[in-house]
Every structure is written in C-alpha cells, then in structure tokens.
C-alpha cells in the first residue's frame, strides 16, 4: 500500500464487501494495557456484529508502532485477529524515524501493512465512512 496509496481510493489487506460496520482504531501510545484494550474492542465488535459484517482497521503510529513490532507481547493476538479479517496498518513515517534512531528498520509482525502516514490513513478511512475509535 505504501507505493499505491491514493487518498480518494482506500485499499485494504482484507476487503469486506458486505460489511455494514466500518471501524478504525487508533494506536498511538506505547502501553500494552491500551493495546489489549484495543484488541478486546476489535474482538468484541467481531463477536457482536459478525466477521462478514464488520471491517476493522487498527492504525499504529508514533509510540504506538511498538505494538506492531515482531517481538510485541500481543503478536499472537494480532495474528489471530488478522485471521479474522482485522487489518493492522503501520505508519511509515514512524517506521523511518525509528530506523534513523536505531540504525536499522525494525522488524514488524508479518501481518502489518505499511501505510505512508498513520494519521492520514485514519483521516482517509473516516472520510470513507469509518467510525473512529481511540481506546
């Protein structure tokens, strides 16, 4: 998605053509308790509204990008939710800033999809009818 991003035409790792509920969940803090809360929100929405009826995108940026690092304490939950159709977007701006600070690009969970900018992705999704959630 990094090279093909078009604000007016969002693309998804997991398209949900029949979804009636669309949610974008912001992850911007480096706090595993908030990560768990966000993942619980996604799980609960899927249970109550149904996988086919619900499209959920979690967008991690700033300190929240730590959630999507390969050694994240919630990596197993990310994998399970990805299998249920939840998308995990990683901010490239934050990733590049981390790379400059570390001297290398940090490894992300394989489920992460890199987007140009996390906040722009959230605005894009909101402009296309997604409900915004920040746990």
C-alpha positions in Angstrom: 0.0 0.0 0.0 2.9 2.3 0.6 3.6 2.9 -3.1 -0.1 2.7 -4.3 -1.7 5.0 -1.7 -4.5 7.2 -3.1 -6.4 9.2 -0.6 -9.7 9.0 -2.6 -9.4 5.3 -3.2 -8.6 3.3 0.0 -7.4 -0.2 -0.4 -7.4 -2.9 2.2 -5.5 -6.0 3.0 -8.8 -7.6 3.9 -11.6 -6.2 1.8 -15.1 -6.7 3.4 -17.5 -6.0 0.5 -20.6 -6.9 2.6 -19.6 -5.1 5.8 -22.2 -2.7 7.3 -19.9 -1.6 10.1 -16.5 0.0 9.5 -14.2 1.0 12.3 -10.7 2.5 12.5 -8.9 2.1 15.9 -6.0 4.4 16.7 -3.0 3.1 18.5 -0.6 5.9 19.3 0.7 5.0 22.8 3.4 2.6 23.9 1.2 0.9 26.5 0.5 -2.8 26.3 -2.7 -2.3 28.5 -4.1 0.0 25.9 -3.1 -2.4 23.1 -5.0 -5.2 24.9 -8.0 -2.9 25.3 -7.9 -2.0 21.5 -7.7 -5.7 20.6 -10.5 -6.5 23.0 -12.6 -3.8 21.3 -11.9 -5.4 17.9 -12.7 -8.9 19.2 -15.9 -7.8 20.8 -17.1 -5.9 17.7 -16.5 -9.1 15.6 -18.4 -11.2 18.1 -21.4 -8.9 18.3 -21.6 -7.7 14.7 -20.1 -10.7 12.8 -16.9 -11.0 10.8 -18.5 -10.6 7.5 -20.5 -7.6 8.6 -17.6 -5.8 10.2 -14.5 -4.2 8.8 -11.8 -3.1 11.4 -8.5 -1.4 10.7 -6.1 -0.7 13.6 -3.6 2.1 12.7 -0.4 2.3 14.8 1.8 5.4 14.7 4.2 7.2 17.0 4.9 5.3 20.1 2.0 3.0 19.3 4.0 1.4 16.5 5.7 -0.7 19.2 2.5 -2.7 19.2 3.3 -4.0 15.7 7.0 -4.9 16.3 7.8 -8.5 15.8 8.6 -9.0 19.4 5.4 -7.4 20.6 3.7 -9.0 23.6 0.5 -9.0 21.7 1.9 -10.6 18.4 -0.1 -13.8 18.9 -3.4 -11.8 19.3 -2.5 -9.8 16.2 -2.1 -13.0 14.2 -5.4 -14.4 15.4 -7.3 -11.2 14.7 -5.7 -10.9 11.3 -7.0 -14.4 10.5 -10.5 -13.0 11.4 -10.1 -10.2 8.9 -8.8 -7.3 11.1 -6.2 -5.2 9.3 -3.1 -3.8 11.1 -1.6 -0.7 9.5 1.9 0.6 10.4 2.9 4.3 9.8 5.9 4.6 7.5 6.8 8.0 8.9 7.2 6.5 12.4 8.9 3.4 11.0 11.5 5.6 9.2 12.1 7.7 12.3 12.6 4.5 14.3 15.1 3.3 11.7 17.1 6.5 11.9 17.3 6.3 15.7 18.1 2.5 15.7 20.4 2.4 12.7 18.1 -0.2 11.0 14.5 -0.7 10.1 12.8 -2.6 13.0 11.1 -5.8 12.1 7.3 -5.7 12.2 4.8 -8.5 12.7 4.2 -10.1 9.2 0.5 -9.0 9.4 1.4 -5.3 9.4 0.7 -3.3 6.3 2.8 -0.2 5.9 0.9 3.0 5.1 2.5 6.3 4.2 1.3 8.1 7.4 -0.9 6.8 10.2 -2.8 9.9 10.8 -3.5 10.4 7.1 -4.8 6.8 6.9 -7.2 7.5 9.8 -8.5 10.6 8.1 -8.8 8.7 4.8 -10.9 6.0 6.5 -13.0 8.5 8.4 -13.7 10.3 5.1 -15.0 7.0 3.7 -17.4 6.3 6.5 -15.3 4.5 9.1 -16.1 5.2 12.8 -13.1 6.4 14.7 -12.2 4.7 18.0 -9.3 5.6 20.3 -9.2 3.4 23.4 
